[in-house]
Amino acid sequence: MALLTPYSKVPELNTATVLLVENEEELQSKLANALVRNENDFNVNVRLARKLPLPVENKETRPRIDLIVFIVNLLSERSLQSVESSLAHLHSDCFLGKVCFLVTDVSSMPSKTLISCRCVLRHVTLSVSQTADGVNAAAVRLLNILKVSAGMSPIATTALYLSSLTRCSVTSDFDSFLFQFLLF
């Protein structure tokens, strides 16, 4: 089975494509609508998937994917297992600014899988993810990441600068946990 690679297709002019991967599809459609509704600078194509790998039959017509967002509900073991199994279907180049984790219910500690990938980690509490304002706020943050990943941000020339432009938006307790984890 072929791995999903970030640079296998030519990008479309003034267009960015984001792939939202969520096993339970609770936040996925709301977030997709908010992403399309909030962006005016460029065209945003949103693709939805429950898990990876993507089907092989429409591989030729599939656009280049600029950002892969894994939506993880930490209250659901199935959600976490789906993300862990999907990560095996990504080429290692995807982790250089092309993958982001959107984690719901951060009151639970995140798994080592999410932290060890060293990708951008965003959080949304479960109550915020169910309101329109919370979904819009998450969409705005993801659009900023998408601009950089798609090469449409004049500030950052490559997606490798993504970690310096987007700091983890979770509480200071979580930041200290991340810092301690990365040191050991």
Backbone as ProteinMPNN parsed JSONL, in Angstrom:
{"seq_chain_A": "MALLTPYSKVPELNTATVLLVENEEELQSKLANALVRNENDFNVNVRLARKLPLPVENKETRPRIDLIVFIVNLLSERSLQSVESSLAHLHSDCFLGKVCFLVTDVSSMPSKTLISCRCVLRHVTLSVSQTADGVNAAAVRLLNILKVSAGMSPIATTALYLSSLTRCSVTSDFDSFLFQFLLF", "coords_chain_A": {"N_chain_A": [[0.843, -1.169, 0.0], [0.572, 2.202, -0.824], [2.294, 5.005, 0.537], [1.104, 8.133, 1.833], [2.264, 10.976, 0.409], [3.743, 14.241, 0.695], [4.633, 15.9, -1.426], [3.986, 14.914, -3.953], [2.384, 15.85, -5.964], [1.633, 18.631, -8.136], [1.083, 21.902, -6.87], [-2.071, 23.695, -6.833], [-2.922, 26.859, -8.247], [-3.261, 29.518, -6.019], [-4.724, 28.008, -4.183], [-5.419, 25.878, -1.472], [-5.311, 22.7, 0.097], [-6.807, 20.864, 2.631], [-6.793, 18.004, 4.674], [-9.011, 16.501, 6.738], [-8.962, 14.276, 9.316], [-10.854, 12.158, 11.109], [-12.091, 9.768, 13.275], [-14.598, 9.47, 14.528], [-16.212, 11.487, 13.558], [-17.37, 13.764, 14.825], [-16.617, 16.473, 15.127], [-15.665, 17.04, 12.673], [-17.248, 17.766, 10.27], [-18.363, 20.211, 11.053], [-16.061, 21.738, 11.449], [-14.976, 21.66, 8.869], [-16.86, 23.18, 7.404], [-16.534, 25.64, 8.701], [-13.868, 26.246, 8.063], [-13.97, 26.696, 5.277], [-15.773, 28.808, 5.193], [-14.48, 30.881, 6.627], [-12.214, 31.733, 5.214], [-10.874, 34.115, 2.981], [-8.735, 34.956, 1.47], [-7.587, 32.984, -0.167], [-8.478, 30.008, -2.016], [-9.961, 27.317, -0.325], [-9.833, 23.931, -0.17], [-11.47, 21.261, 1.291], [-11.019, 18.068, 2.429], [-12.4, 15.045, 3.64], [-11.834, 12.338, 5.85], [-12.114, 9.192, 7.452], [-10.082, 7.574, 8.341], [-6.669, 6.724, 7.571], [-5.236, 4.443, 5.247], [-5.908, 6.429, 2.292], [-8.4, 5.815, -0.245], [-7.36, 3.97, -3.148], [-8.439, 4.078, -5.664], [-9.228, 6.676, -6.658], [-6.896, 8.132, -6.855], [-5.465, 9.539, -8.835], [-7.054, 11.763, -9.465], [-7.17, 13.132, -7.117], [-6.434, 16.086, -5.299], [-3.342, 17.817, -4.459], [-2.374, 17.461, -1.127], [-2.092, 19.799, 1.317], [-2.09, 20.092, 4.081], [-2.527, 17.908, 6.778], [-4.865, 17.183, 9.134], [-5.297, 15.685, 12.104], [-7.958, 14.87, 14.035], [-8.427, 14.377, 17.319], [-10.081, 12.78, 19.878], [-9.602, 12.686, 23.165], [-11.068, 11.349, 25.041], [-11.961, 9.102, 23.874], [-10.984, 5.911, 23.174], [-10.986, 4.573, 20.752], [-10.684, 6.65, 18.923], [-8.07, 7.541, 19.381], [-6.657, 5.17, 18.767], [-7.262, 4.958, 16.068], [-5.906, 7.167, 14.996], [-3.256, 6.463, 15.614], [-2.945, 4.141, 14.036], [-3.29, 5.252, 11.522], [-1.091, 6.912, 11.194], [0.96, 5.323, 10.29], [0.648, 5.245, 7.586], [1.662, 7.492, 6.428], [4.144, 9.301, 4.715], [7.443, 10.043, 5.835], [8.207, 12.68, 5.282], [5.897, 14.142, 5.532], [5.687, 14.903, 8.149], [7.151, 17.155, 8.439], [6.016, 19.86, 8.862], [3.526, 19.424, 7.669], [1.572, 18.072, 9.022], [-0.867, 18.155, 11.556], [-2.208, 18.059, 14.833], [-5.367, 18.163, 16.216], [-6.645, 18.313, 19.23], [-9.215, 17.204, 21.275], [-10.744, 17.715, 24.442], [-8.603, 18.212, 26.497], [-8.264, 17.929, 29.153], [-7.605, 15.421, 29.932], [-4.476, 13.75, 29.927], [-2.346, 13.969, 27.087], [-1.466, 11.387, 24.729], [1.666, 9.653, 24.399], [2.193, 9.195, 21.752], [1.157, 11.349, 20.243], [2.736, 13.453, 21.164], [5.327, 12.583, 20.607], [5.556, 12.746, 17.856], [6.168, 15.329, 17.324], [4.746, 17.363, 16.03], [2.613, 20.13, 15.128], [0.495, 20.949, 17.758], [-2.716, 21.427, 18.667], [-5.367, 22.418, 20.825], [-8.735, 21.821, 21.81], [-11.269, 22.285, 24.039], [-13.824, 19.992, 25.031], [-16.366, 21.145, 25.425], [-16.081, 23.618, 24.132], [-15.661, 22.789, 21.515], [-18.165, 22.132, 20.73], [-19.586, 24.454, 20.368], [-20.427, 27.19, 18.181], [-18.693, 29.401, 18.154], [-16.364, 28.331, 19.267], [-15.64, 26.411, 17.354], [-15.199, 28.083, 15.16], [-13.007, 29.561, 16.113], [-11.071, 27.548, 16.278], [-10.937, 26.936, 13.566], [-9.874, 29.302, 12.473], [-7.29, 29.284, 13.554], [-6.316, 26.918, 12.389], [-6.387, 27.689, 9.713], [-4.356, 29.589, 9.63], [-2.145, 27.922, 10.023], [-2.448, 26.347, 7.747], [-1.974, 28.203, 5.697], [0.789, 28.601, 5.928], [1.729, 25.974, 5.54], [0.925, 25.511, 2.919], [2.483, 27.271, 1.579], [1.707, 29.923, 1.296], [2.112, 32.041, 2.93], [3.682, 35.073, 3.437], [5.401, 35.593, 5.491], [6.594, 33.267, 6.544], [8.777, 31.196, 4.876], [8.915, 28.46, 4.484], [7.277, 25.42, 5.522], [8.683, 24.385, 7.606], [9.225, 26.33, 9.453], [7.008, 26.408, 10.967], [6.667, 25.552, 13.645], [7.92, 27.553, 15.097], [6.329, 29.712, 14.561], [3.788, 29.056, 15.463], [2.854, 28.542, 18.552], [2.246, 26.115, 21.075], [-1.048, 25.997, 22.178], [-2.099, 25.345, 24.635], [-2.657, 24.964, 28.205], [-0.404, 26.191, 30.798], [0.413, 24.118, 32.501], [0.305, 21.932, 30.831], [2.241, 22.693, 28.971], [4.547, 22.564, 30.565], [4.56, 19.847, 31.028], [5.005, 18.891, 28.426], [7.564, 19.978, 27.991], [9.079, 18.634, 29.952], [8.738, 16.038, 29.038], [9.985, 16.081, 26.517], [12.592, 16.491, 27.206], [13.505, 14.113, 28.248]], "CA_chain_A": [[0.0, 0.0, 0.0], [1.391, 3.402, -0.992], [2.256, 6.013, 1.579], [0.67, 9.46, 1.442], [3.442, 11.842, 0.368], [3.308, 15.631, 0.603], [5.074, 16.635, -2.61], [3.843, 14.07, -5.128], [1.583, 16.535, -6.977], [1.877, 20.06, -8.302], [0.022, 22.663, -6.199], [-2.95, 24.525, -7.649], [-2.716, 28.284, -8.033], [-4.097, 30.202, -5.036], [-5.604, 27.015, -3.577], [-4.803, 24.988, -0.487], [-6.172, 21.57, 0.427], [-6.615, 20.318, 3.963], [-7.431, 16.715, 4.902], [-9.425, 16.33, 8.128], [-9.085, 12.85, 9.621], [-11.477, 11.921, 12.416], [-12.77, 8.479, 13.271], [-15.972, 9.537, 15.011], [-16.88, 12.51, 12.773], [-18.144, 14.677, 15.652], [-16.193, 17.844, 14.886], [-15.126, 17.113, 11.316], [-18.064, 18.527, 9.318], [-18.457, 21.6, 11.546], [-14.768, 22.375, 11.189], [-14.85, 21.825, 7.417], [-17.682, 24.332, 7.024], [-15.918, 26.86, 9.247], [-12.65, 26.523, 7.302], [-14.353, 27.271, 3.979], [-16.478, 30.066, 5.438], [-13.617, 31.911, 7.213], [-11.074, 32.141, 4.397], [-11.163, 34.963, 1.832], [-7.508, 35.24, 0.731], [-7.315, 31.933, -1.141], [-9.478, 28.935, -2.032], [-9.676, 26.211, 0.581], [-10.502, 22.652, -0.422], [-11.455, 20.423, 2.481], [-11.288, 16.645, 2.208], [-12.705, 14.358, 4.886], [-11.525, 10.903, 5.894], [-12.24, 8.594, 8.779], [-8.764, 7.045, 8.685], [-5.773, 6.49, 6.451], [-4.898, 5.033, 3.965], [-6.973, 6.901, 1.416], [-8.67, 4.84, -1.31], [-6.433, 4.019, -4.262], [-9.134, 4.215, -6.937], [-9.276, 8.05, -7.174], [-5.606, 8.738, -6.533], [-5.041, 10.451, -9.891], [-7.86, 12.99, -9.442], [-7.049, 13.762, -5.803], [-5.492, 17.214, -5.319], [-2.224, 17.797, -3.507], [-2.821, 17.757, 0.241], [-1.125, 20.703, 1.929], [-2.088, 19.924, 5.534], [-3.323, 16.802, 7.298], [-5.266, 17.476, 10.505], [-5.874, 14.565, 12.831], [-8.809, 15.32, 15.137], [-8.325, 13.303, 18.303], [-10.851, 12.922, 21.102], [-8.855, 11.917, 24.166], [-11.981, 10.535, 25.834], [-12.302, 7.917, 23.101], [-9.849, 5.042, 22.867], [-11.047, 4.283, 19.309], [-10.158, 7.813, 18.209], [-6.613, 7.493, 19.513], [-6.165, 4.016, 18.02], [-7.391, 5.275, 14.646], [-4.806, 8.062, 14.642], [-2.01, 5.703, 15.667], [-2.85, 3.261, 12.866], [-3.206, 6.094, 10.323], [0.244, 7.502, 11.085], [1.824, 4.402, 9.557], [0.402, 5.421, 6.154], [2.198, 8.782, 6.023], [5.576, 9.378, 4.438], [8.098, 10.815, 6.897], [8.252, 14.093, 4.909], [4.654, 14.796, 5.958], [5.828, 15.414, 9.505], [7.904, 18.404, 8.384], [5.125, 20.982, 8.647], [2.323, 19.07, 6.915], [0.658, 17.339, 9.891], [-1.281, 18.884, 12.756], [-3.158, 17.335, 15.672], [-6.354, 18.963, 16.923], [-6.999, 17.415, 20.316], [-10.34, 17.639, 22.092], [-10.725, 17.316, 25.854], [-7.219, 18.172, 26.953], [-8.195, 17.688, 30.586], [-6.844, 14.178, 30.02], [-3.127, 13.948, 29.393], [-2.206, 13.407, 25.741], [-0.642, 10.185, 24.65], [3.044, 9.865, 23.947], [2.206, 9.163, 20.292], [0.948, 12.693, 19.724], [3.858, 14.304, 21.528], [6.561, 12.117, 19.996], [5.605, 13.125, 16.436], [6.689, 16.698, 17.297], [3.978, 18.154, 15.081], [1.844, 21.185, 15.777], [-0.539, 20.381, 18.612], [-3.735, 22.395, 19.055], [-6.362, 21.786, 21.675], [-10.067, 22.39, 21.934], [-11.99, 21.547, 25.065], [-14.997, 19.35, 24.462], [-17.494, 22.081, 25.411], [-15.817, 24.636, 23.113], [-15.794, 22.191, 20.189], [-19.574, 21.981, 20.416], [-20.171, 25.762, 20.099], [-20.018, 27.774, 16.897], [-17.524, 30.255, 18.374], [-15.204, 27.472, 19.476], [-15.271, 25.813, 16.069], [-14.627, 29.167, 14.346], [-11.669, 29.873, 16.629], [-10.183, 26.462, 15.832], [-10.774, 27.065, 12.11], [-8.955, 30.418, 12.204], [-5.934, 28.813, 13.859], [-5.916, 25.953, 11.366], [-6.142, 28.416, 8.468], [-3.009, 30.164, 9.729], [-1.209, 26.825, 9.799], [-2.6, 25.941, 6.349], [-1.289, 29.193, 4.853], [2.222, 28.313, 5.978], [1.96, 24.655, 4.936], [0.705, 25.593, 1.474], [3.43, 28.224, 1.008], [1.007, 31.169, 0.977], [2.401, 33.04, 3.942], [4.929, 35.77, 3.119], [6.249, 35.656, 6.683], [7.361, 32.02, 6.64], [9.053, 30.699, 3.532], [8.661, 27.022, 4.417], [6.496, 24.873, 6.623], [9.568, 24.014, 8.702], [9.15, 27.399, 10.433], [5.692, 26.349, 11.575], [6.724, 25.42, 15.099], [8.29, 28.829, 15.695], [5.234, 30.668, 14.385], [2.599, 28.621, 16.192], [3.188, 27.932, 19.825], [1.191, 25.271, 21.595], [-2.019, 26.9, 22.778], [-2.709, 24.743, 25.808], [-2.318, 25.599, 29.47], [0.998, 26.125, 31.197], [0.689, 22.788, 33.044], [0.557, 21.061, 29.698], [3.533, 23.098, 28.42], [5.614, 22.011, 31.4], [4.563, 18.41, 30.775], [5.675, 18.702, 27.132], [8.969, 20.291, 28.158], [9.684, 17.537, 30.686], [8.721, 14.833, 28.195], [10.947, 16.204, 25.441], [13.951, 16.445, 27.739], [13.887, 12.742, 28.574]], "C_chain_A": [[0.893, 1.239, 0.0], [1.21, 4.363, 0.18], [1.759, 7.33, 1.015], [1.87, 10.39, 1.534], [3.015, 13.28, 0.128], [3.624, 16.327, -0.715], [4.927, 15.828, -3.897], [3.041, 14.731, -6.243], [1.933, 18.011, -7.012], [0.754, 20.829, -7.602], [-0.82, 23.454, -7.2], [-2.732, 25.983, -7.278], [-3.738, 28.837, -7.054], [-5.098, 29.265, -4.35], [-4.807, 26.159, -2.606], [-5.811, 23.901, -0.127], [-5.799, 21.034, 1.796], [-7.395, 19.009, 4.057], [-7.727, 16.596, 6.39], [-9.686, 14.85, 8.366], [-9.646, 12.718, 11.03], [-12.291, 10.648, 12.341], [-14.254, 8.612, 13.599], [-16.809, 10.628, 14.352], [-17.761, 13.449, 13.594], [-17.861, 16.134, 15.295], [-15.847, 18.091, 13.421], [-15.955, 17.987, 10.37], [-18.231, 19.974, 9.754], [-17.179, 22.372, 11.235], [-14.551, 22.605, 9.695], [-15.646, 23.032, 6.932], [-17.066, 25.641, 7.502], [-14.644, 27.225, 8.482], [-12.98, 27.195, 5.967], [-14.975, 28.653, 4.161], [-15.536, 31.192, 5.877], [-12.509, 32.403, 6.302], [-11.512, 32.928, 3.173], [-9.943, 35.19, 0.953], [-7.218, 34.231, -0.374], [-8.415, 30.882, -1.041], [-9.026, 27.807, -1.114], [-10.51, 25.012, 0.159], [-10.361, 21.812, 0.835], [-11.854, 19.016, 2.079], [-11.484, 15.994, 3.566], [-12.354, 12.878, 4.769], [-11.704, 10.417, 7.323], [-10.902, 8.055, 9.266], [-7.938, 6.959, 7.413], [-5.515, 4.997, 6.373], [-6.132, 5.504, 3.206], [-7.203, 5.864, 0.325], [-7.751, 5.046, -2.514], [-7.148, 4.376, -5.568], [-9.201, 5.641, -7.481], [-7.988, 8.822, -6.883], [-5.175, 9.773, -7.572], [-5.788, 11.776, -9.849], [-7.775, 13.733, -8.115], [-6.063, 14.929, -5.869], [-4.342, 16.996, -4.336], [-2.748, 18.199, -2.137], [-1.73, 18.567, 0.917], [-1.018, 20.535, 3.434], [-3.005, 18.772, 5.899], [-3.594, 17.1, 8.766], [-5.922, 16.237, 11.09], [-6.662, 15.13, 14.005], [-8.923, 14.157, 16.109], [-9.17, 13.655, 19.518], [-10.184, 12.047, 22.154], [-9.756, 11.112, 25.099], [-12.323, 9.221, 25.141], [-11.042, 7.132, 22.749], [-9.805, 4.715, 21.375], [-10.457, 5.426, 18.489], [-8.637, 7.794, 18.233], [-6.012, 6.321, 18.735], [-6.229, 4.265, 16.515], [-6.259, 6.178, 14.175], [-3.488, 7.298, 14.62], [-1.861, 4.776, 14.462], [-2.718, 4.067, 11.575], [-1.815, 6.673, 10.126], [1.204, 6.615, 10.294], [1.687, 4.574, 8.042], [0.853, 6.783, 5.64], [3.692, 8.663, 5.762], [6.214, 10.276, 5.493], [8.201, 12.299, 6.562], [6.993, 14.847, 5.317], [4.803, 15.446, 7.327], [6.665, 16.681, 9.573], [6.957, 19.54, 7.993], [3.855, 20.681, 7.89], [1.293, 18.319, 7.745], [0.387, 18.167, 11.133], [-2.265, 18.0, 13.514], [-4.074, 18.352, 16.35], [-6.955, 18.048, 17.979], [-8.159, 18.002, 21.096], [-10.23, 17.009, 23.469], [-9.309, 17.099, 26.363], [-7.129, 17.993, 28.462], [-7.525, 16.348, 30.871], [-5.455, 14.455, 29.458], [-3.033, 13.324, 28.011], [-1.3, 12.193, 25.741], [0.757, 10.54, 24.159], [3.137, 9.852, 22.428], [2.088, 10.558, 19.723], [2.146, 13.589, 20.001], [5.126, 13.88, 20.788], [6.665, 12.459, 18.515], [6.167, 14.528, 16.255], [6.04, 17.548, 16.211], [3.244, 19.239, 15.859], [0.684, 20.539, 16.519], [-1.466, 21.495, 19.045], [-4.745, 21.684, 19.923], [-7.665, 22.548, 21.615], [-10.744, 21.589, 23.027], [-13.28, 21.034, 24.465], [-16.181, 20.309, 24.407], [-17.312, 23.153, 24.346], [-16.012, 24.06, 21.718], [-17.249, 22.015, 19.788], [-20.265, 23.32, 20.159], [-19.638, 26.31, 18.789], [-18.778, 28.648, 17.058], [-16.257, 29.434, 18.569], [-14.72, 26.838, 18.184], [-14.644, 26.867, 15.169], [-13.227, 29.535, 14.809], [-10.662, 28.799, 16.211], [-9.92, 26.564, 14.332], [-9.801, 28.181, 11.758], [-7.518, 29.997, 12.469], [-5.439, 27.822, 12.821], [-5.648, 26.635, 10.027], [-4.77, 29.091, 8.478], [-1.944, 29.105, 9.482], [-1.245, 26.389, 8.331], [-1.9, 26.905, 5.405], [0.211, 28.912, 4.794], [2.524, 26.997, 5.271], [1.824, 24.677, 3.423], [1.646, 26.578, 0.801], [2.812, 29.552, 0.649], [1.235, 32.265, 2.003], [3.712, 33.748, 3.604], [5.892, 35.831, 4.3], [7.159, 34.438, 6.764], [7.548, 31.454, 5.241], [8.8, 29.211, 3.402], [7.858, 26.596, 5.623], [7.375, 24.447, 7.792], [9.597, 25.088, 9.788], [7.854, 27.371, 11.232], [5.749, 26.298, 13.092], [7.125, 26.73, 15.77], [7.185, 29.861, 15.563], [4.015, 30.319, 15.21], [3.03, 27.911, 17.453], [2.007, 27.101, 20.292], [0.237, 26.127, 22.426], [-2.691, 26.331, 24.019], [-2.15, 25.369, 27.067], [-0.861, 25.394, 29.841], [1.355, 24.776, 31.829], [1.032, 21.818, 31.927], [1.897, 21.396, 29.055], [4.674, 22.526, 29.241], [5.701, 20.498, 31.236], [5.301, 18.115, 29.471], [7.178, 18.921, 27.284], [9.695, 19.156, 28.879], [9.776, 16.283, 29.841], [9.805, 14.905, 27.127], [12.388, 16.186, 25.931], [14.424, 15.023, 27.99], [13.679, 11.802, 27.449]], "O_chain_A": [[1.866, 1.304, 0.751], [0.119, 4.506, 0.73], [1.972, 7.616, -0.163], [2.433, 10.574, 2.613], [2.029, 13.523, -0.568], [2.926, 17.273, -1.081], [5.682, 16.048, -4.843], [3.02, 14.221, -7.363], [2.458, 18.566, -6.048], [-0.411, 20.451, -7.725], [-0.344, 23.832, -8.27], [-2.398, 26.302, -6.136], [-4.941, 28.65, -7.234], [-6.193, 29.688, -3.98], [-3.673, 25.768, -2.881], [-7.013, 24.154, -0.058], [-4.629, 20.783, 2.086], [-8.524, 18.918, 3.576], [-6.81, 16.589, 7.211], [-10.527, 14.243, 7.702], [-9.012, 13.108, 12.01], [-13.098, 10.478, 11.428], [-15.08, 7.926, 12.997], [-18.018, 10.681, 14.575], [-18.802, 13.89, 13.107], [-18.789, 16.935, 15.177], [-15.749, 19.24, 12.99], [-15.397, 18.875, 9.725], [-18.241, 20.874, 8.913], [-17.227, 23.526, 10.808], [-14.002, 23.634, 9.3], [-15.147, 23.821, 6.13], [-17.08, 26.638, 6.779], [-14.374, 28.408, 8.275], [-12.325, 28.164, 5.583], [-14.727, 29.561, 3.367], [-15.771, 32.35, 5.53], [-11.904, 33.431, 6.605], [-12.386, 32.499, 2.42], [-10.093, 35.581, -0.204], [-6.659, 34.592, -1.41], [-9.192, 30.876, -0.086], [-7.865, 27.399, -1.127], [-11.739, 25.074, 0.133], [-9.265, 21.669, 1.378], [-12.899, 18.804, 1.463], [-10.811, 16.351, 4.533], [-12.553, 12.256, 3.726], [-11.468, 11.156, 8.279], [-10.619, 8.075, 10.464], [-8.462, 7.106, 6.309], [-5.579, 4.334, 7.408], [-7.247, 5.04, 3.446], [-6.29, 5.105, -0.001], [-7.41, 6.18, -2.851], [-6.526, 4.919, -6.482], [-9.229, 5.802, -8.701], [-8.017, 10.038, -6.689], [-4.577, 10.787, -7.213], [-5.209, 12.815, -10.166], [-8.264, 14.857, -8.007], [-4.976, 14.787, -6.43], [-4.383, 16.097, -3.496], [-3.487, 19.176, -2.014], [-0.6, 18.106, 1.077], [0.035, 20.806, 4.01], [-4.122, 18.67, 5.393], [-2.661, 17.253, 9.554], [-6.973, 15.797, 10.624], [-6.095, 15.796, 14.872], [-9.444, 13.094, 15.772], [-8.99, 14.715, 20.117], [-10.196, 10.82, 22.051], [-9.267, 10.281, 25.865], [-12.908, 8.328, 25.753], [-10.141, 7.655, 22.093], [-8.727, 4.593, 20.794], [-9.804, 5.19, 17.473], [-7.994, 8.009, 17.205], [-4.963, 6.472, 18.109], [-5.348, 3.83, 15.774], [-5.714, 5.984, 13.088], [-2.689, 7.47, 13.7], [-0.763, 4.64, 13.923], [-2.089, 3.6, 10.625], [-1.402, 6.901, 8.989], [2.156, 7.113, 9.693], [2.534, 4.089, 7.293], [0.474, 7.189, 4.542], [4.411, 7.999, 6.507], [5.559, 11.191, 5.991], [8.277, 13.116, 7.479], [7.022, 16.072, 5.437], [4.123, 16.427, 7.631], [6.87, 17.226, 10.658], [7.088, 20.114, 6.912], [3.154, 21.613, 7.496], [0.236, 17.96, 7.225], [1.286, 18.796, 11.691], [-3.059, 17.281, 12.909], [-3.6, 19.294, 16.984], [-7.689, 17.115, 17.655], [-8.106, 19.153, 21.529], [-9.692, 15.914, 23.631], [-8.878, 15.975, 26.62], [-6.026, 17.912, 29.003], [-6.939, 16.162, 31.938], [-5.297, 15.318, 28.594], [-3.59, 12.249, 27.785], [-0.478, 12.004, 26.637], [0.98, 11.602, 23.578], [4.062, 10.436, 21.865], [2.837, 10.922, 18.816], [2.525, 14.397, 19.153], [5.916, 14.732, 20.384], [7.768, 12.462, 17.968], [6.597, 14.885, 15.158], [6.704, 18.352, 15.556], [3.257, 19.257, 17.09], [-0.02, 19.688, 15.975], [-1.035, 22.422, 19.73], [-4.958, 20.48, 19.777], [-7.692, 23.759, 21.398], [-10.794, 20.361, 22.964], [-13.775, 21.592, 23.485], [-16.933, 20.292, 23.433], [-18.287, 23.562, 23.716], [-16.481, 24.764, 20.823], [-17.537, 21.772, 18.616], [-21.431, 23.329, 19.766], [-18.549, 25.95, 18.342], [-17.902, 28.641, 16.193], [-15.192, 29.812, 18.083], [-13.516, 26.742, 17.95], [-13.662, 26.585, 14.482], [-12.351, 29.795, 13.985], [-9.533, 29.114, 15.835], [-8.805, 26.307, 13.878], [-8.99, 28.03, 10.845], [-6.623, 30.323, 11.689], [-4.278, 27.872, 12.414], [-4.77, 26.202, 9.282], [-4.101, 29.155, 7.446], [-0.95, 29.367, 8.805], [-0.206, 26.096, 7.74], [-1.297, 26.48, 4.419], [0.821, 28.981, 3.727], [3.47, 26.914, 4.489], [2.525, 23.947, 2.721], [1.619, 26.715, -0.422], [3.332, 30.253, -0.219], [0.598, 33.316, 1.934], [4.75, 33.096, 3.493], [7.079, 36.096, 4.115], [8.355, 34.565, 7.023], [6.578, 31.257, 4.509], [8.498, 28.738, 2.306], [7.768, 27.315, 6.618], [6.856, 24.172, 8.874], [9.957, 24.796, 10.929], [7.634, 28.229, 12.086], [4.942, 26.949, 13.757], [6.712, 26.992, 16.899], [7.109, 30.791, 16.366], [3.277, 31.214, 15.62], [3.523, 26.784, 17.4], [0.869, 27.384, 19.919], [0.675, 26.896, 23.281], [-3.758, 26.803, 24.41], [-1.261, 26.217, 26.998], [-0.173, 24.541, 29.281], [2.496, 24.331, 31.704], [1.932, 20.99, 32.06], [2.621, 20.493, 28.636], [5.664, 22.052, 28.683], [6.79, 19.928, 31.297], [6.124, 17.201, 29.412], [7.976, 18.139, 26.767], [10.789, 18.758, 28.477], [10.761, 15.548, 29.909], [10.475, 13.908, 26.857], [13.304, 15.899, 25.161], [15.625, 14.757, 27.949], [13.957, 10.61, 27.581]]}, "name": "protein", "num_of_chains": 1, "seq": "MALLTPYSKVPELNTATVLLVENEEELQSKLANALVRNENDFNVNVRLARKLPLPVENKETRPRIDLIVFIVNLLSERSLQSVESSLAHLHSDCFLGKVCFLVTDVSSMPSKTLISCRCVLRHVTLSVSQTADGVNAAAVRLLNILKVSAGMSPIATTALYLSSLTRCSVTSDFDSFLFQFLLF"}
